[in-house]
């Protein structure tokens, strides 16, 4: 669509479903599952508070709602392409369903139901995405042992499920099934805590809520085997202290990362090179591959594997190839959400990253129980945490938020990071009251020493300086 903006002739090729994994087996479908699971968890909690009976929703109805959401979005994409070719827009975009094979840097063959079709293009963008990574010793049949692609195949709530992999996707699905309240969840983690890339204060809340919803986290555990026996899953673990245990559950979900879809594209016929891990090798951070006219965006590169990053890179690639890119591609202010309990949002550095970079910084943490809107919502679990440079400029390094509506509160900070600004303007903004974003304002005011509440009077509020490997009061 960005190329359409520039009046270019565009050929869009997709071998499977328009919208790709991000729509059908990824962000949209899994987050629809998450939204429904959170609604059910809230209803259970509220009904119990008021002495009302629980809510029972058939799993088939949940899957149906997920499919409605996916089909709604897919229909939008279909209408979009058709509409762009209307007389009013004078666009020139063509969609072909089939397997694309590069025969040279500029020549593409598409094997479709109509037979092979041949095209020539000045520029090519590779955006073939990724798929769930599988393990050679585990049989994934998408019925009993699943990848994230197979969750929609379930006919009912599993009585029990084990999730292998404690990264973002694994923890999100563990949260979803635990929040449904009908499934006993087990989560296998090699380390002493889940989400090892995230700050400990974030992880503590997520782990506590998973376990409060009945989940069991196998910490310090290595998987020795996992196999299907009598229509169920048997798996054996060895813990770091040498103990071994065998468990039997109804289903398993394998979530050990994703791998790029680079096979079968005919890359051997081009000047495109791959990394040792099978990703497209980029010449620099401008999406250009080792073939001057071929660009790569999204999960097939070794950059951040997120839908919003794929879109950013796609736009940038088109602007670069046609001479419209006016500034370098920047990943410093990429906003992220982890759909956990509660949700986690972030932008820029967390404390782990800042400390690994050897930075001195100041950090303030403002708890949800000091935000009037959170009190009114009866959702006081969570906090905002903002990192700034340890100088008078107080340039924002990053922010983390965990709690109700956390993702809606990070965009102002993301903009300031992009602009290389400090926190002074944010402290003086007039926020709506009561709103969750007031917590962001008070967090930066605390860093400036002019907050309504003082950390000396509230143990849950913190304002600290990190220097020389330890904290001190800021």
Rosetta blueprint (number, residue, H / E / L):
1 X L
2 X H
3 X H
4 X H
5 X H
6 X L
7 X L
8 X L
9 X L
10 X E
11 X E
12 X E
13 X E
14 X E
15 X L
16 X L
17 X L
18 X L
19 X L
20 X H
21 X H
22 X H
23 X H
24 X H
25 X L
26 X L
27 X H
28 X H
29 X H
30 X H
31 X H
32 X H
33 X H
34 X H
35 X H
36 X H
37 X H
38 X H
39 X H
40 X H
41 X H
42 X H
43 X H
44 X H
45 X H
46 X H
47 X H
48 X H
49 X H
50 X L
51 X L
52 X L
53 X L
54 X L
55 X L
56 X L
57 X L
58 X L
59 X H
60 X H
61 X H
62 X H
63 X H
64 X H
65 X H
66 X H
67 X H
68 X H
69 X H
70 X H
71 X H
72 X H
73 X H
74 X H
75 X H
76 X H
77 X H
78 X H
79 X H
80 X H
81 X H
82 X H
83 X H
84 X H
85 X L
86 X L
87 X L
88 X L
89 X L
90 X L
91 X L
92 X L
93 X E
94 X E
95 X E
96 X E
97 X E
98 X L
99 X E
100 X E
101 X E
102 X E
103 X L
104 X L
105 X L
106 X L
107 X E
108 X E
109 X E
110 X E
111 X E
112 X E
113 X L
114 X L
115 X E
116 X E
117 X E
118 X E
119 X E
120 X E
121 X L
122 X L
123 X L
124 X E
125 X E
126 X E
127 X L
128 X L
129 X L
130 X E
131 X E
132 X E
133 X L
134 X L
135 X L
136 X L
137 X L
138 X L
139 X L
140 X L
141 X L
142 X L
143 X L
144 X L
145 X E
146 X E
147 X L
148 X H
149 X H
150 X H
151 X H
152 X H
153 X H
154 X L
155 X L
156 X L
157 X L
158 X L
159 X L
160 X E
161 X E
162 X E
163 X E
164 X E
165 X L
166 X L
167 X L
168 X H
169 X H
170 X H
171 X H
172 X H
173 X H
174 X H
175 X H
176 X H
177 X H
178 X H
179 X H
180 X H
181 X L
182 X L
183 X L
184 X E
185 X E
186 X E
187 X E
188 X E
189 X L
190 X L
191 X L
192 X L
193 X L
194 X L
195 X L
196 X L
197 X L
198 X L
199 X L
200 X H
201 X H
202 X H
203 X H
204 X H
205 X H
206 X H
207 X H
208 X H
209 X H
210 X H
211 X H
212 X H
213 X L
214 X L
215 X L
216 X E
217 X E
218 X E
219 X L
220 X L
221 X E
222 X E
223 X E
224 X E
225 X E
226 X E
227 X E
228 X E
229 X E
230 X L
231 X L
232 X E
233 X E
234 X E
235 X E
236 X E
237 X E
238 X E
239 X E
240 X L
241 X L
242 X L
243 X L
244 X E
245 X E
246 X E
247 X E
248 X E
249 X E
250 X L
251 X E
252 X E
253 X E
254 X E
255 X L
256 X L
257 X L
258 X E
259 X E
260 X E
261 X L
262 X L
263 X L
264 X L
265 X L
266 X L
267 X H
268 X H
269 X H
270 X L
271 X L
272 X L
273 X L
274 X E
275 X L
276 X L
277 X L
278 X L
279 X L
280 X E
281 X L
282 X E
283 X L
284 X L
285 X L
286 X L
287 X L
288 X E
289 X E
290 X L
291 X L
292 X L
293 X L
294 X E
295 X E
296 X E
297 X L
298 X H
299 X H
300 X H
301 X L
302 X L
303 X L
304 X L
305 X L
306 X L
307 X H
308 X H
309 X H
310 X H
311 X H
312 X H
313 X H
314 X H
315 X H
316 X H
317 X H
318 X H
319 X H
320 X H
321 X H
322 X L
323 X L
324 X L
325 X L
326 X L
327 X L
328 X L
329 X L
330 X L
331 X L
332 X L
333 X L
334 X L
335 X E
336 X E
337 X E
338 X E
339 X L
340 X L
341 X L
342 X L
343 X L
344 X E
345 X E
346 X E
347 X E
348 X E
349 X L
350 X L
351 X H
352 X H
353 X H
354 X H
355 X H
356 X H
357 X L
358 X L
359 X L
360 X L
361 X E
362 X E
363 X E
364 X E
365 X E
366 X E
367 X E
368 X H
369 X H
370 X H
371 X L
372 X H
373 X H
374 X H
375 X H
376 X H
377 X H
378 X L
379 X L
380 X L
381 X L
382 X L
383 X E
384 X E
385 X E
386 X E
387 X E
388 X E
389 X E
390 X L
391 X L
392 X L
393 X L
394 X L
395 X E
396 X E
397 X E
398 X E
399 X E
400 X E
401 X E
402 X E
403 X L
404 X L
405 X L
406 X H
407 X H
408 X H
409 X H
410 X L
411 X H
412 X H
413 X H
414 X H
415 X H
416 X H
417 X H
418 X H
419 X H
420 X L
421 X L
422 X E
423 X L
424 X H
425 X H
426 X H
427 X H
428 X H
429 X L
430 X L
431 X L
432 X L
433 X L
434 X L
435 X L
436 X L
437 X L
438 X H
439 X H
440 X H
441 X H
442 X H
443 X H
444 X H
445 X H
446 X H
447 X H
448 X L
449 X L
450 X L
451 X L
452 X L
453 X L
454 X L
455 X L
456 X L
457 X L
458 X L
459 X L
460 X L
461 X L
462 X E
463 X E
464 X E
465 X E
466 X E
467 X E
468 X L
469 X L
470 X E
471 X E
472 X E
473 X E
474 X L
